[in-house]
Amino acid sequence: MNILVCISNVPDTTSKINFNENNTSFDSLGVQFIINPNDEFGLTRAIWLQQKLGAKVTVVTVGDSTCEAILRKCLAIGADQAIRIDLKPQDGFQVASCLASICKKTEYDLVITGRESIDYNGGMVGAILATQLKIPYLANCIQLELDGDNLNLQREIDGGKEILTATFPLVIGAQKGLVEEKDLIIPNMRGIMQARQKPLEVVSPEINACNSLVQNYEKPAEKGPVKLVDAEDIDGLIDLLENEAKVI
């Protein structure tokens, strides 16, 4: 089995976000970057398949040289090789098109993307990638088990879960539930040392077109002060909810 796991390099949610160049550019100075959590859930599931079935796991990202640190972490977690498409992406369509060019060169049985990245929360890359490859896509995947030549799958839907069966090739959008946070693999010293010897290939993008343009970034408005209401003042609470918050 040949598995490709698509990785996003995203800011840690604890990082303070700022913009420069008149709010038209993200300021990465002092920002800690991590593997996108949804991608890490998918990577962990891929490593399980590697350990159980001998699958080959390749990780790929679209980004500049600053992304190589997270690719090395993926290799330390257990991926066999890494690919960096040397391009600073501007939108999801551009990312998906670059990933599709990699998939068309090598036959992958399973392509794993995150349900969405935690920076832009677009949730579009997996679907666009599958469309360009003309293979099925399963979003919000929370279970993947191999049963002979078939895959037993579950995905999260509004109000419940959907149980499905599929065959290779397939693209899935991973999320928490495919594995749990306690199952995430922390690289040990042996893995870190081995990662230095594993191949990390840098390739030029075959597709560089971008279909969107950022006008400017804007931070959410700061929250106002909190009003505390005495536990006995029910009428005052109702008045605030009705006339100020306007939620009743």
Residue pairs with C-beta under 8 A, 6 or more apart in sequence:
1 49
1 53
1 54
1 55
1 56
1 109
1 110
1 168
2 55
2 56
2 58
2 106
2 107
2 108
2 109
2 110
3 46
3 49
3 50
3 55
3 56
3 57
3 58
3 108
3 109
3 110
3 111
3 112
4 58
4 59
4 60
4 102
4 103
4 106
4 108
4 110
4 111
4 112
5 39
5 42
5 43
5 46
5 57
5 58
5 59
5 60
5 74
5 79
5 111
5 112
6 39
6 59
6 60
6 61
6 99
6 111
6 112
6 113
6 114
6 125
6 126
6 129
7 35
7 36
7 39
7 43
7 59
7 60
7 61
7 70
7 71
7 74
8 35
8 36
8 39
8 61
8 114
8 117
8 119
9 33
9 34
9 35
9 36
9 61
9 63
9 66
9 67
9 70
10 33
10 34
10 35
10 36
10 117
10 118
10 119
11 17
11 28
11 31
11 32
11 33
11 34
11 119
12 31
12 32
12 33
12 34
13 118
14 32
15 30
15 31
15 32
16 30
16 31
17 26
17 27
17 31
17 219
18 27
18 29
19 25
19 26
19 27
19 216
19 217
19 219
20 27
22 216
23 216
23 217
23 218
24 214
24 215
24 216
24 217
25 217
26 217
28 66
33 66
33 67
33 69
33 70
34 70
35 43
35 70
35 73
35 74
36 114
36 117
36 118
36 119
37 114
37 118
37 176
38 114
38 115
38 116
38 117
38 118
38 173
38 174
38 175
38 176
39 112
39 113
39 114
39 117
39 174
40 184
41 114
41 174
41 175
41 176
41 177
41 178
41 179
41 184
42 112
42 113
42 114
42 172
42 174
42 178
43 57
43 59
43 74
43 77
43 79
43 112
44 77
44 178
44 179
44 183
44 184
44 185
45 112
45 144
45 174
45 178
45 179
46 55
46 57
46 79
46 110
46 112
47 57
47 77
47 78
47 79
47 185
48 179
49 55
49 57
49 110
49 146
50 56
50 57
50 78
50 80
51 78
53 146
56 80
57 78
57 79
57 80
58 79
58 80
58 81
58 82
58 83
58 106
58 108
59 71
59 74
59 75
59 79
59 81
59 82
59 83
60 82
60 83
60 84
60 85
60 99
60 102
61 67
61 70
61 71
61 82
61 83
61 84
61 85
62 84
62 85
62 87
62 89
62 94
62 95
62 98
62 99
62 205
63 84
63 85
63 87
63 88
63 89
64 86
64 87
64 88
65 84
65 86
67 84
68 84
68 200
71 82
71 84
71 200
72 82
72 195
72 196
72 200
73 187
73 195
74 82
75 81
75 82
75 191
75 194
75 195
75 198
75 200
76 187
76 191
76 192
76 194
76 195
77 185
77 187
77 191
78 185
78 191
79 198
80 198
81 198
81 199
81 200
81 201
82 198
82 199
82 200
82 201
83 102
83 200
83 201
83 202
83 203
84 200
84 201
84 202
84 203
85 98
85 99
85 102
85 203
85 204
85 205
86 202
86 203
86 204
86 205
87 94
87 98
87 205
87 208
89 95
89 98
90 210
90 212
90 213
90 214
91 210
91 211
91 212
92 120
92 122
92 124
92 125
92 128
93 124
93 128
93 210
93 211
93 212
94 207
94 208
94 209
94 210
94 211
95 125
96 124
96 125
96 126
96 128
96 129
96 132
97 128
97 132
97 207
97 209
98 205
98 206
98 207
99 111
99 125
99 129
100 129
100 132
100 133
101 205
101 206
101 207
102 203
103 111
103 129
103 133
104 133
107 169
108 169
109 168
109 169
109 170
110 168
110 169
110 170
110 171
110 172
111 129
111 130
111 133
111 169
111 170
111 171
111 172
112 171
112 172
112 174
113 125
113 126
113 129
113 171
113 172
113 173
113 174
114 126
114 173
114 174
114 175
115 123
115 126
115 139
115 140
115 141
115 173
115 174
115 175
116 122
116 123
116 173
117 125
123 139
123 173
126 137
126 139
126 171
126 172
126 173
127 137
127 139
127 173
129 137
129 171
130 136
130 137
130 171
131 137
133 169
133 171
135 169
135 170
135 171
136 166
136 170
136 171
137 170
137 171
137 172
137 173
138 153
138 155
138 164
138 166
138 170
138 171
138 172
138 173
139 155
139 172
139 173
140 155
140 156
140 157
140 173
140 175
141 153
141 154
141 155
141 172
141 173
141 174
141 175
141 178
142 154
142 155
142 156
142 161
142 175
142 176
142 177
142 178
143 152
143 153
143 154
143 177
143 178
144 151
144 152
144 153
144 172
144 178
145 151
145 152
145 153
146 152
149 167
149 168
150 165
150 166
150 167
151 165
151 166
151 167
151 168
151 170
152 163
152 164
152 165
153 163
153 164
153 165
153 166
153 172
154 161
154 162
154 163
154 164
155 161
155 162
155 164
156 162
156 175
156 177
187 195
227 240
229 236
229 237
229 240
230 236
238 248
241 247
241 248
242 248
